[in-house]
Amino acid sequence: MRRLLIAAALALAGEVYLALRYAEFGALFHYWLHGLWGMAAGLAVAVLWRSARSPQTGPGAQLVVAAAVGRLLFAVPDVLFLALDTPHAGWMDVFGAHISLHFVPAPVAWAYAAFAVAVVAAAMGALRRRRPAAGVAVGVVIMLVTGLAVRQPMPRTLDDVRGDSEIAWSCTLPP
């Protein structure tokens, strides 16, 4: 229980810090998009891992840590931007499809739905329903792949980004 509380406290402190940093840039859209997808992916991986291993201990801290690690992995490009002023580029998709996720239909709603599915999978796993939990966790992967399959084409220039009203609200750009 102590490990769970420590992991949860560290994850919460990290989330508060990231939320405040994103808010400074008017980029809470990105905070939610990458945070929800990252936590969903982390939980899904943890559920699949635990399902394959059949652990005898409860999931507790492992799930919190998995969600936090997934969250950070999906946010690496934003951390690079915040810490080093590194502009976003296409190669950053290696971090959980970081760039492409902006172009799935209703990106934050899609991310929230994936996170909700991952939480259901984690709850099922915690109740020792390993096989159904694994099946639901695979649903998160299917949601990610489906979203990426139907995403809008990525803009090629900054003018393309500025010209698309749906992108403009989600990506603060200088005039």
Residue, then its C-alpha position, 0 to 999 in steps of 0.5 A: m500500500r505504501r508503494l501505491l501511495i508513493a507512486a500515486a503521489l509522484a504521478l500526481a505531482g508530475e501531472v500538476y507540473l505538466a498541466l501548469r506548464y501546458a497551461e502557460f502556453g495555452a496548450l491544455f488541448h495537448y496536455w489532455l490529448h497526449g496525457l490520456w493516450g499515454m495513460a491508456a497505452g501504459l495501462a493497456v500494456a500493464v494489463l496485457w503484461r500482467s495477464a500473460r504473467s498471472p501475478q499473484t499480487g494486486p496491481g496497485a502501484q504497477l498500474v499507476v507507474a505504467a500509466a505514468v510511464g505511458r503518459l511521459l512517453f507520449a509527451v516526450p516531444d512536448v517535454l523537449f519543447l518545454a525544456l529545450d525549445t525543440p520544435h515539433a517534427g514528423w519523426m516525433d511520431v515514434f513517441g506514441a504517434h505524437i504528431s499524428l494523434h492531432f489529426v484523428p477525428a475528435p482527438v481528445a474525445w477519442a483519447y478519453a474513450a481509449f483511456a476509459v476502455a483502459v481503465v475498464a481493462a485495468a479494473m477487470g484485471a484487478l478483479r482477476r478477470r485476466r483474459p477478459a481484461a486482456g481482450v479489453a486492453v487490446g481494444v485500446v490498441i484497436m482504437l489507436v490503430t483505427g483513429l490513425a487509419v482515419r486521421q486527416p492528412m497531416p499538413r505540410t506547411l505552417d500555412d496549411v496549419r494556419g489555414d485549417s480552422e480545426i487545427a488552429w484551435s488546438c495548436t496555438l501559433p504566432p500570427 
